[in-house]
Amino acid sequence: MSYIKQILDYFFKHDEISDNLKSRVYHRLVNPCKDMERDEALKQLWNEIDVDSSLEWEKSYDEVEATIHNKKKKTIYSLHYCMRIAAVWFFPFIMLCTSAYFYFNNEDMNEVDKLVPEISYVQYYAPAGKREQVILPDGSTVWLNSGSTLIFPSTFSTSDRGVYLMGEGFFDVAKDSLHPFVVNTHFMKLQVLGTTFNISAYPDDIQTKATLETGALKINIKNDTTKSYYLQPDNQLVYTPSLNKVEQFNVQASDYSDWRMGGLYFNNTKFGDVMSIIERTYGVKIHIRNSLYNEQKVYVHYNKNESLENIFHILKIMIPELDYKISENIVYIE
């Protein structure tokens, strides 16, 4: 695997990356130097994300970056389509996430408009502590939970309407019987015609969960193309990659999308997973200094937009021995 492929894999699979390194990665992606290795890595990334978390990616980045410093060429930058992106950065994708830059000699300038494709790929990112609503080109609506990324084309021009999700999203899909809507995640491929459903697929979570509210949903696990799973309303499918295990449950589906309105729902959820969700939701860092809570399970449905103090106050009522301290955007659990 090339250095740049490893770097991009890591970048899209981890939330805790410094602003400086984010800036460098984004600069690398849109650098006007012609870069076949980068473009090929982005194509592969669209299909699959797989990285060794032990990678010394910062060092690798420096080595890759150094190889392009001496490449200089006059460039023309042109985009036929430009969209607002949640968070700070524009991250246009051309032809399955290839670069939005094209290179021409001076005598070719008049040909720019003929050669730049009209379809680009756009990334929306909901940073920690934020939730974002996205309207797709077909009128479908997606709510992105904190720390989530959605990649989609500026125009759906193929036989299906394909998007890529890393994190959690609630989808309200516009009906189109001729063009199925497909959500790709790291471990699942979900297909619908017109429906509402929630999918939680954070890269660092031990499980991926799909929960259907209305309509019907077809799910394929990416490492098993021989079997499809079909969900009806108030059905949930849970996939545990480490065990290659698929489970289906009957649930109250709306509980699992309550986060859109600021609520939080935990049902037999491990304490560590609860802390991870609170970190993303409130944009804080939680330090757990006591292994006593490792096997603790949490059952609670929080009201909309509870304060962080109330979140932990209620947790302490449920777990009397819980000792915590909130200091600005850091929580210490003793």
C-alpha positions in Angstrom: 0.0 0.0 0.0 1.4 3.4 -0.9 2.2 6.0 1.7 -0.5 8.4 0.6 -3.1 5.6 0.6 -2.2 4.7 4.2 -2.3 8.4 5.2 -5.8 8.9 3.7 -7.0 5.7 5.2 -6.0 6.8 8.6 -7.3 10.4 8.1 -10.8 9.2 7.3 -10.9 6.6 10.0 -9.9 8.7 13.0 -11.6 11.8 14.5 -8.8 13.0 16.8 -6.5 14.7 14.3 -4.9 18.1 15.0 -6.1 21.1 13.0 -2.5 21.5 11.6 -2.4 18.0 10.2 -6.0 18.3 8.9 -4.8 21.4 7.0 -1.8 19.6 5.6 -3.9 16.6 4.4 -6.4 18.9 2.7 -3.6 20.9 1.1 -2.1 17.7 -0.2 -5.4 16.6 -1.6 -6.0 19.8 -3.6 -2.4 20.6 -4.4 -2.2 21.7 -8.1 0.7 19.3 -8.9 -0.4 16.4 -11.0 -0.4 13.4 -8.8 -1.5 10.0 -10.1 -0.7 8.3 -6.7 -3.0 10.6 -4.8 -5.8 10.3 -7.4 -5.5 6.5 -7.3 -5.6 6.4 -3.5 -8.7 8.5 -3.5 -10.4 6.1 -5.9 -9.5 3.2 -3.7 -10.7 5.0 -0.7 -14.2 5.5 -2.1 -14.5 1.7 -2.3 -12.9 0.7 1.0 -11.2 2.1 4.0 -8.7 -0.2 5.8 -5.7 0.9 7.9 -3.3 -0.3 10.4 -3.9 2.0 13.5 -0.3 1.5 14.5 0.9 3.3 11.3 3.3 6.2 12.0 1.3 8.2 9.5 2.7 11.6 10.5 6.2 10.5 9.5 4.9 8.9 6.4 3.1 12.1 5.5 6.4 14.1 5.6 8.0 11.6 3.3 5.2 11.8 0.7 4.9 15.6 1.0 8.7 15.9 0.3 8.3 14.2 -3.1 6.2 16.9 -4.6 8.1 20.1 -3.6 10.0 20.3 -6.9 7.1 19.8 -9.2 6.0 23.1 -10.7 3.5 23.8 -13.4 1.2 26.6 -14.5 -2.4 25.6 -13.7 -6.0 26.7 -14.4 -8.5 25.9 -11.7 -12.2 25.7 -12.7 -15.3 24.0 -11.2 -18.7 24.0 -12.9 -20.3 23.2 -9.5 -19.6 24.6 -6.1 -21.5 23.7 -2.8 -21.4 24.8 0.8 -19.7 22.3 3.1 -20.4 21.9 6.8 -17.5 22.8 9.0 -14.6 24.7 7.5 -13.1 23.0 4.4 -14.1 22.6 0.8 -13.2 19.1 -0.3 -14.4 18.7 -4.0 -14.1 15.3 -5.5 -14.0 14.6 -9.3 -14.8 11.2 -10.8 -14.9 9.0 -7.7 -12.9 11.3 -5.5 -10.1 12.3 -7.9 -8.7 15.8 -7.7 -10.8 18.8 -8.9 -7.7 20.3 -10.6 -6.9 20.1 -14.3 -3.6 21.1 -16.0 -3.2 23.0 -19.2 -0.4 24.7 -21.1 -1.0 28.3 -22.0 -2.2 27.4 -25.5 -4.9 25.1 -24.0 -6.6 27.7 -21.8 -9.6 28.1 -24.2 -10.3 24.4 -23.8 -10.8 24.5 -20.1 -14.6 24.7 -20.1 -14.8 21.7 -22.5 -12.7 19.4 -20.4 -13.9 20.1 -16.8 -16.7 17.6 -15.9 -19.9 19.0 -14.4 -20.2 16.4 -11.6 -18.1 16.7 -8.5 -18.0 14.8 -5.3 -18.6 16.8 -2.1 -17.9 16.1 1.5 -20.0 17.3 4.4 -18.5 17.0 7.9 -20.3 17.5 11.2 -17.6 18.3 13.8 -17.7 17.1 17.4 -20.5 18.9 19.3 -22.5 19.7 16.2 -25.2 18.1 14.1 -25.8 19.0 10.5 -28.6 18.7 8.0 -27.8 18.0 4.4 -30.1 18.2 1.3 -28.9 15.9 -1.4 -29.3 16.6 -5.1 -32.4 14.3 -5.4 -34.2 16.1 -2.5 -33.3 13.4 0.1 -32.5 14.8 3.5 -29.6 13.5 5.7 -29.0 14.5 9.4 -25.4 14.0 10.3 -24.5 13.3 13.9 -21.3 14.7 15.6 -18.0 13.5 14.1 -19.7 12.2 10.9 -18.7 12.5 7.3 -20.9 12.2 4.2 -19.6 12.0 0.6 -22.0 12.4 -2.3 -22.1 13.6 -6.0 -23.3 17.0 -6.9 -25.7 15.2 -9.3 -27.0 11.7 -9.3 -26.4 10.7 -12.9 -26.0 6.9 -12.7 -28.5 4.0 -12.3 -28.4 4.3 -8.5 -28.0 7.2 -6.0 -24.8 6.3 -4.1 -23.4 8.0 -1.1 -20.6 7.1 1.4 -21.1 7.5 5.2 -18.5 7.5 8.0 -20.2 8.0 11.3 -23.9 8.3 12.0 -26.7 9.6 9.8 -30.5 9.6 9.6 -31.8 9.4 6.1 -35.1 10.5 4.7 -34.9 9.2 1.2 -36.8 10.8 -1.7 -38.8 8.1 -3.6 -37.5 7.1 -7.0 -38.4 3.6 -8.1 -36.0 3.7 -11.1 -33.0 4.7 -9.1 -32.3 2.9 -5.8 -30.6 4.9 -3.0 -27.4 3.2 -1.8 -25.5 4.0 1.4 -22.0 2.6 1.6 -20.3 2.3 5.0 -17.1 0.5 6.0 -18.9 -2.8 6.7 -22.4 -2.4 5.2 -24.1 -1.6 1.9 -27.7 -0.4 2.4 -30.2 -0.1 -0.4 -33.7 1.6 -0.5 -36.1 3.2 -2.9 -37.8 5.7 -0.5 -37.7 5.3 3.3 -36.4 6.7 6.6 -33.7 4.9 8.6 -30.8 5.5 10.9 -27.3 4.1 10.4 -24.5 4.3 13.0 -21.1 3.3 11.5 -18.4 5.2 13.3 -15.0 3.7 12.4 -13.9 3.2 16.0 -17.1 1.6 17.2 -17.2 -2.1 17.8 -20.6 -2.5 16.1 -22.4 -1.0 13.1 -26.2 -0.6 13.5 -28.9 0.0 11.0 -32.4 0.9 12.3 -35.5 1.2 10.0 -38.3 3.6 10.8 -40.5 3.5 7.6 -40.4 1.6 4.3 -38.1 -1.3 3.7 -34.4 -1.7 3.8 -32.0 -4.2 2.1 -28.6 -4.7 3.8 -25.5 -6.6 2.6 -22.5 -7.2 4.8 -19.4 -6.3 2.6 -17.4 -9.4 3.4 -20.4 -11.7 2.6 -21.9 -11.0 -0.8 -23.9 -14.3 -0.7 -26.6 -13.1 1.7 -28.9 -10.1 2.0 -30.9 -9.0 5.0 -34.3 -7.3 4.8 -35.6 -5.0 7.5 -39.2 -3.9 8.2 -40.2 -0.9 10.3 -38.9 -1.1 13.9 -36.3 -3.7 12.9 -32.6 -3.2 13.7 -29.6 -5.0 12.3 -26.4 -5.0 14.4 -23.1 -6.2 12.9 -20.1 -7.0 15.1 -17.0 -7.2 12.7 -14.7 -8.7 15.3 -17.0 -11.7 15.6 -18.4 -11.5 12.0 -21.8 -11.7 13.8 -25.1 -10.4 12.5 -28.1 -9.9 14.9 -31.6 -8.6 14.3 -33.9 -7.1 16.9 -37.3 -5.5 17.2 -36.9 -2.0 18.6 -38.6 1.4 18.9 -36.8 2.8 15.9 -37.5 6.5 16.7 -35.4 6.1 19.9 -32.3 5.5 17.8 -32.8 8.8 15.8 -33.7 11.0 18.8 -30.2 12.5 18.6 -31.4 14.6 15.7 -33.4 16.7 18.1 -30.7 16.7 20.8 -31.8 13.6 22.7 -29.6 10.6 23.8 -30.7 7.0 24.1 -28.7 4.3 25.8 -30.1 0.7 26.0 -27.8 -1.8 27.6 -24.9 0.3 26.4 -21.4 -0.3 27.8 -20.1 2.6 29.9 -17.1 3.1 27.7 -19.4 3.4 24.6 -21.6 5.9 26.5 -18.5 8.0 27.2 -17.5 8.0 23.5 -20.9 9.1 22.4 -21.0 11.9 25.0 -17.5 13.0 23.8 -18.8 13.3 20.2 -22.1 14.9 21.2 -20.7 17.6 23.5 -17.3 18.1 21.9 -15.5 17.2 25.1 -12.7 14.9 26.2 -13.4 12.3 28.9 -10.6 10.7 30.9 -11.6 7.5 32.7 -9.2 6.7 35.5 -11.0 3.8 37.0 -11.5 0.4 35.4 -14.4 -0.2 37.8 -16.8 1.0 35.2 -15.6 -1.2 32.3 -18.5 -3.7 32.5 -21.1 -1.2 33.6 -24.2 -1.1 31.4 -26.3 2.0 31.0 -30.1 2.2 30.4 -31.3 5.8 30.1 -33.2 8.1 27.7 -32.1 11.7 28.1 -34.4 14.6 27.2 -33.5 16.9 24.4 -30.4 19.2 24.8 -29.6 18.2 28.4 -26.6 20.1 29.7 -23.4 18.1 30.2 -23.7 18.6 34.0 -27.2 17.1 33.9 -26.0 14.2 31.8 -23.4 13.2 34.5 -25.7 14.1 37.4 -28.3 11.6 36.1 -25.5 9.0 35.5 -24.4 9.4 39.2 -27.9 8.8 40.3 -27.9 5.5 38.4 -24.3 4.7 39.4 -23.9 6.1 42.9 -20.2 5.3 43.1 -19.4 7.4 40.0 -17.1 10.2 40.8 -16.6 12.8 38.1 -15.2 16.4 37.7 -16.0 18.7 34.8 -13.4 21.3 33.9 -14.3 23.3 30.9 -14.3 20.8 28.0 -12.6 18.0 29.9 -14.3 15.4 32.1 -12.4 13.4 34.7 -13.9 10.1 36.0 -12.2 8.7 39.1 
